């Protein structure tokens, strides 16, 4: 039941807003979105059957301030104000939802661009033997990883989020730090990790007017398997850590099932953040190297009760599912570094003699 509840939480939900703040969630209504390059600010308008939307934050009348918070732009001065995101820009609920989703798509593009231009991440295509408009992509700290000493793999949850994001709602209503993976990238770099960001929800492209699945990325697990084989195994890392949020935990459990020798020999730690995996499917190897920070009122990192077959559960120090990755970050990295020290100690005392089977499935 807990797994089903968590999956419902990560269905494509949209916020209702009371006095400019998110209060409840509802299932989105169907609406038509036509994207154009019009740079116009939203205004309260009556409902219509079809509406066009800008393709930039400025076109929507928003920007991120120095604290990474989304704020409205003053129409006359062009400067950022202290006004927060306004969900209720139309009289129609369906149009408010469509506007929210269109803004979310623009924010995804903004995060992608920021990862490359400001964070220095490199875009790697999946697959890399087709026209780029027919492929998805991941992000890496290096154009070509070559035997990284420590590799950190970040896997987001389900729904509308894409590479570099934990929660779109947090990016819009809180800030970039809590809603994106950028703090994880920066902290990992400080600790000597190379970093890969998976893009498990980007599964199709429209080619010549026809929507087609992306080869090797038709669903989240297939995408993760493809990336593991194409980029992770191929770069021959000395050690690997994984951080997986929500449904990303399901993907990680499936990877551990398919690549048991790789997880046994190379993966020294897995940090789950409110994962929705089924405890009955967890391989033994994950119980030894994993920890799941879940929603709880208890102080951060407080050990919690677990079922017999599950991964150890600790408090994420927050009661909101979408905030768990950000709220537990300090404890999670302490766990990774502690596990890495144990991994290195074993490697130094007992050199590995077994080789990972690259074609293992």
Helices and strands as residue ranges (DSSP letters): H 2-9, E 13-18, E 21-27, E 33-35, E 51-53, H 57-60, E 62-64, E 70-72, H 93-117, E 122-126, G 132-134, E 136-140, E 151-155, H 168-173, H 176-179, H 182-190, E 194-197, E 204-207, E 210-213, H 220-227, I 228-232, E 240-245, H 247-258, H 260-265, E 267-273, G 279-281, H 284-289, E 290-294, E 303-304, E 313-315, G 321-323, H 324-327, H 329-349
